[in-house]
């Protein structure tokens, strides 16, 4: 007993001493510690002198032994007081600041259509267009693989590949079966998607301010809106992290219809430089912009939303934005590295600074989660298999597979390759034996159970877009064009 007690006391003392040492270590003044160590070496070292920077030399030697140490130290220095500043290798910069949205492929947009084919919906400037593939062509094969009835995202895996390699595409054009050998290449993808809400309201989603490419793609849609008689635009900037300032400037010049309106000031401290950007006034007159934002709307997208809100050209709907009101300069070093340094403070015309504050929407609306509403499903006929011979449950089966995301066409009573493929996809994802020409009642029950479980899921309801459309309709029905605010309220001084 006595020995056990002594051992316990000894252990306790050891723990206390370790904690004391840890506390002492945490309070170490390393500036003083370095100065003292170097002073001793310089004062008494046989090989020391006062002209050598021993600390710097030691760090350089360590970096020569481990090159990654250089980037670790520089990143610690750059990001210590500012999360937006970074020092990166050329590879790291390319990975984190990709200049263009690109992918390797053939340059087609495909979608599943009711006839069971993957139909070409669009052809960009690239290999497919050069080879002769056209909008409306129905994809049949990719390198001998029959892709009829496949989902678009699955078929893409057979079409994509390494840059410079070729893929043999077989398409149905009318009654003619055509074959094309297409060489895969890097294809630029767009940051812009659009739609027509009605004959007066247009919708544009801009996912990134990606230089001249984003500007051209945006203006192509925006100019088409004018030609089609659109008077109110919903601009979706949700989850847009920003991008290049020149893209923003070009867009503001070509959207705002009035010239010489100041919309942004940048304050640079080193060297001191203040720049105010004003509009060129190239835009066509519109009734209003309704701009959608959320917590991931940042940087250039915040400037656009905030400036157009301040100037009276837009109302903003959604959640408070990210609050990135400082700009960075990107500089390439002599060795090819990239230094990204926060150098600018950004100010809006009326709201002023918004860093760490964000842009407040005129209409605060958050996405709402709602319980999934399962539509009416054709009742299953009990214990009936589905196949070419027994078709009673085919429509009901396809309806359930459609809700689960495996069947893209319109459900019917016909058992065909689309049905087979959809059932096989369900089997694959649920580790079940795949079928060939019949779906047994036991499997139909599993599919039915999975479909009805959707009723217990919650899905996001885009209440923000719903509100934006509601507001846009009130503006689109008006004859009043958007007007700029009295410029006497513009001073950029707040914040």
Long-range contacts (C-beta under 8 A, 24 or more apart in sequence): 78-339, 78-340, 78-341, 82-326, 82-342, 84-324, 84-326, 84-328, 84-340, 84-342, 85-328, 85-340, 85-341, 85-342, 86-339, 86-340, 87-337, 87-338, 87-339, 87-340, 88-337, 88-338, 88-340, 89-336, 89-337, 89-338, 90-336, 90-337, 90-338, 92-338, 93-337, 93-338, 93-340, 97-330, 97-338, 97-340, 99-210, 99-211, 100-188, 100-210, 100-211, 100-213, 101-188, 101-189, 101-190, 101-191, 101-208, 101-210, 101-213, 102-186, 102-187, 102-188, 102-189, 103-160, 103-186, 103-187, 103-189, 104-160, 104-161, 104-162, 104-163, 104-184, 104-185, 104-186, 104-187, 105-156, 105-159, 105-160, 105-184, 105-185, 105-187, 106-131, 106-133, 106-159, 106-167, 106-169, 106-182, 106-184, 106-185, 106-187, 107-185, 107-187, 108-133, 108-159, 110-139, 110-152, 110-155, 110-156, 111-152, 112-151, 112-152, 112-408, 112-409, 113-138, 113-409, 114-409, 114-410, 115-409, 116-148, 116-149, 116-409, 116-416, 116-417, 116-418, 117-148, 117-172, 118-147, 118-148, 118-150, 118-152, 118-155, 120-171, 124-187, 124-188, 126-185, 126-187, 127-182, 127-183, 127-184, 127-185, 127-187, 128-169, 128-180, 128-182, 131-169, 131-180, 131-181, 131-182, 132-178, 132-180, 133-169, 133-171, 133-180, 133-182, 134-173, 136-173, 137-171, 137-172, 137-173, 137-178, 138-171, 138-172, 138-173, 139-169, 139-170, 139-171, 140-170, 140-171, 140-172, 140-177, 141-168, 141-169, 141-170, 142-167, 142-168, 142-169, 142-170, 143-167, 143-168, 144-168, 148-417, 149-416, 149-417, 149-418, 149-420, 149-421, 150-421, 151-406, 151-408, 151-425, 160-184, 188-213, 190-214, 190-217, 191-217, 192-217, 192-218, 192-220, 192-221, 194-221, 196-228, 196-230, 197-234, 197-469, 197-472, 198-473, 198-476, 199-228, 199-229, 199-230, 200-229, 200-230, 200-231, 200-232, 200-476, 200-477, 201-230, 201-232, 201-233, 201-234, 201-469, 201-472, 201-473, 201-476, 202-228, 202-230, 202-232, 202-233, 202-234, 203-233, 203-234, 203-236, 204-233, 204-234, 204-235, 204-236, 205-236, 206-235, 206-236, 206-237, 206-240, 206-301, 207-239, 207-240, 208-240, 208-241, 208-242, 208-243, 209-240, 209-242, 209-243, 209-244, 209-245, 209-247, 209-248, 209-251, 209-299, 209-300, 209-301, 210-243, 210-244, 210-247, 211-243, 211-244, 211-246, 211-247, 212-247, 212-250, 214-243, 214-247, 215-247, 215-250, 215-251, 218-251, 219-251, 219-254, 222-254, 222-255, 226-284, 230-286, 231-286, 231-287, 231-475, 231-476, 232-286, 232-287, 232-288, 232-289, 232-290, 232-472, 232-473, 232-475, 232-476, 233-286, 233-288, 233-289, 233-290, 233-472, 234-289, 234-290, 234-291, 234-292, 234-465, 234-468, 234-469, 234-472, 235-289, 235-290, 235-291, 235-292, 235-304, 235-314, 236-291, 236-292, 236-465, 237-291, 237-292, 237-293, 237-297, 237-301, 237-304, 237-305, 238-292, 238-293, 238-294, 238-296, 238-297, 238-318, 238-464, 239-294, 239-296, 239-297, 240-296, 240-297, 240-298, 240-300, 240-301, 241-296, 241-298, 241-299, 241-301, 242-298, 242-299, 242-300, 242-301, 242-302, 242-324, 243-299, 243-300, 244-300, 245-300, 245-327, 247-300, 248-300, 248-303, 248-304, 249-277, 251-304, 252-277, 252-279, 252-304, 252-307, 253-279, 253-280, 253-281, 253-282, 253-283, 254-280, 254-282, 254-283, 255-283, 255-289, 255-308, 256-281, 256-283, 256-308, 256-311, 256-313, 256-484, 257-281, 257-283, 257-284, 257-285, 257-286, 258-484, 261-311, 261-484, 261-487, 262-349, 262-487, 262-490, 262-492, 263-303, 263-307, 263-308, 263-310, 263-311, 263-348, 263-349, 264-303, 264-307, 264-346, 264-347, 264-348, 264-349, 265-346, 265-347, 265-349, 265-492, 266-327, 266-344, 266-345, 266-346, 266-347, 267-344, 267-345, 267-347, 268-343, 268-344, 269-343, 270-343, 276-492, 285-481, 285-482, 286-313, 286-481, 286-482, 287-475, 287-476, 287-478, 287-480, 287-481, 287-482, 288-313, 288-314, 288-315, 288-472, 288-475, 288-482, 289-313, 289-314, 289-315, 289-482, 290-314, 290-315, 290-317, 290-468, 290-471, 290-472, 290-475, 291-315, 291-316, 291-317, 292-316, 292-317, 292-318, 292-464, 292-465, 292-468, 293-317, 293-318, 293-319, 293-321, 293-359, 293-361, 294-318, 294-319, 294-321, 294-464, 295-319, 295-320, 295-321, 295-322, 295-358, 296-322, 297-321, 297-322, 297-359, 298-322, 298-323, 298-324, 299-324, 299-327, 302-354, 302-358, 302-359, 303-346, 303-348, 305-359, 306-348, 306-351, 306-354, 306-359, 307-348, 307-349, 309-351, 309-359, 309-362, 310-348, 310-349, 310-350, 310-351, 310-485, 310-490, 311-349, 311-350, 311-484, 311-485, 312-482, 312-483, 312-484, 312-485, 313-482, 313-484, 314-482, 315-362, 315-363, 315-471, 316-359, 316-360, 316-361, 316-362, 316-363, 317-361, 317-362, 317-363, 317-365, 317-464, 317-467, 317-468, 317-471, 318-361, 318-363, 318-364, 318-365, 318-366, 318-464, 319-361, 319-364, 319-365, 319-366, 319-464, 320-358, 320-359, 320-360, 320-361, 320-364, 321-354, 321-358, 321-359, 322-358, 323-354, 323-355, 323-356, 323-357, 323-358, 324-355, 325-353, 325-354, 325-355, 325-356, 325-357, 325-495, 326-355, 347-492, 347-493, 347-494, 347-495, 348-492, 349-490, 349-491, 349-492, 350-485, 350-489, 350-490, 350-491, 350-494, 351-494, 351-495, 352-491, 352-492, 352-493, 352-494, 352-495, 353-494, 353-495, 354-495, 355-495, 357-495, 363-467, 363-471, 365-463, 365-464, 365-467, 366-463, 366-464, 367-460, 367-461, 367-462, 367-463, 367-464, 368-460, 368-461, 368-463, 369-458, 369-459, 369-460, 369-461, 370-458, 370-459, 370-460, 370-461, 371-455, 371-456, 371-457, 371-458, 371-459, 372-454, 372-455, 372-456, 372-457, 372-458, 372-459, 373-455, 374-403, 374-451, 374-452, 374-454, 374-455, 375-403, 377-403, 377-451, 378-411, 380-444, 380-448, 383-441, 384-441, 384-444, 385-438, 385-439, 385-440, 385-441, 385-444, 386-415, 386-419, 386-438, 386-439, 386-444, 387-415, 387-437, 387-438, 387-439, 388-415, 388-437, 391-415, 393-439, 393-444, 394-419, 397-423, 397-439, 397-444, 397-447, 398-422, 400-447, 400-448, 400-450, 400-451, 401-426, 401-447, 403-451, 403-454, 404-447, 404-450, 404-451, 404-454, 423-447, 426-450
